[in-house]
Amino acid sequence: MNTAGTIDRPLTHDPKKQAPMKPSTHEPAGSAPEDFTTSGAKDSRQNRTREMQLIPEALARAHMHDRLYEAERERRAVRLVTARRMQRRAERASMRARRALAMAVMQ
């Protein structure tokens, strides 16, 4: 079948194998306004895309900062609990030593 392809159903999807676009006969050449440029729109889309790509990184950075802060707080709490436990143990050992000394003096 040698039927030419249409826009909706091209013969091939490879752009190199497609026929080059020809200028339309309905519009005169250079009919677009001269002050109309798409570079500004393209730049703003590019900036927006760059910003959008950086949002997950910023969120991940903030999340990691929160996680590190939480871990540090947890470590401080564990150290405090350990220090209090060791202090109570030292106080009990001190009381045992006083009692033992008092018993030794009394005999």
Residue pairs with C-beta under 8 A, 6 or more apart in sequence:
4 11
5 11
5 12
5 18
10 18
11 17
11 18
12 18
23 29
